[in-house]
């Protein structure tokens, strides 16, 4: 009887409905970003690095900007870089874009299997790289190859890795664009998302335990904040005051899935840092001066033993997720052109022109120069082979670089493989 009464007591209640997030625009829809609040620069002033995280919650819901609508750098967040630094950042962004365009065409020509472009997100990596020290260790995600560009890693070596050729520093073991460059402070990229967060937290904790002065920085996309590793990294960072800068690149889409499916419909991704008691800041990811300023603020805080910071870089993924993706089937074609925060390269170009240190003619010359630099690097890399021409690394390299000291059973297998190879292909 109790069970029947319980059933009857629910019979007059309205039925529940499941909420499924829906993106604001579908393919073919008109685009209107009027619902996005783009505040003026300095709507929320820059706090001191030593400020209490509880006093800066508003930064997680605002949008730090430096460049105003007249292309001037204004407000308390203005990092005030000199002319040489501004032009260096501009050139690095142009170089990254040129590399992406060239490698995208190479993939379409069958010279490699896969490529991921950073178009529209160049300020995210270049701005951060100019704010961090070169000795700091970066734990990147897919679209942070600009860290290597900014740290002067040879473009030719990057292309060797994309082509998996005989000079590939990773010996053909990694998916193209999953770079690794320890000497440049670039931790090995992982195809498994957000592994970077606990790795960066652990590296930063070790640096602190040793009394070192280097800090760590990690990046992930907004979609992969739904992974457990994201929260594990923040937990370790918060509990142990790890000197680490955690970055969430919110480019609106995780492959073909809108950011709302990762929780972006409810609140900002920066707001997740509030629950861990750490500073959380949302920044215009297409404003390289804002990215530079916020990253420097977080890095300075970490160096003062004040712990980690979570930064949400609000940007837009202009191109497909990768060469294996077709964005026309899940988003409106006008989204990129209507994006209210503009293009990061064009914004910095206009700022430099407004400062009187640059002009359209010099910019065109720079574009030609970086295009030729990239073409030369491509010719050199292709002389070492391309993926489409077959395997370039000896199969016995599979036994190498796995253990610091190769165990006996692998030594035996390696020797057997070498003998078999010599039998089949005697020199």
Secondary structure, 3 states (H helix, E strand, C coil): CHHHHHHHHHCCCCCCCCCCCCCCCCCCCCCCCCCCCCCCCCCCCCCCCCCCHHHCHHHHCCCECCECCCCCECCCCCCCCCHHHHHHHHHHHHHHHHHHHHHHHHHHCCCCCCCCCCCCCHHHHHHHHHHCCCCCEEECCCCCCHHHHHCCCCHHHHHHHHHCCCCCCCCCCCCCCCCCEHHHCECCCCCCCCHHHHHHHHHHHHHHHCCCCCCEEEEEECHHHHCHHHHHHHHHHHHCCCCEEEEEEECCEECCEEHHHHCCCCCCCHHHHHHHCCEEEEEECCCHHHHHHHHHHHHHHHHCCCCCEEEEEECCCCCCCCCCCCHHHCCCCCHHHHCCCCCHHHHHHHHHHHCCCCCHHHHHHHHHHHHHHHHHHHHHHHCCCCHHHCCCCCHHHHHCCCCCCCCHHHHHHHHHHHHHHHHHCCC
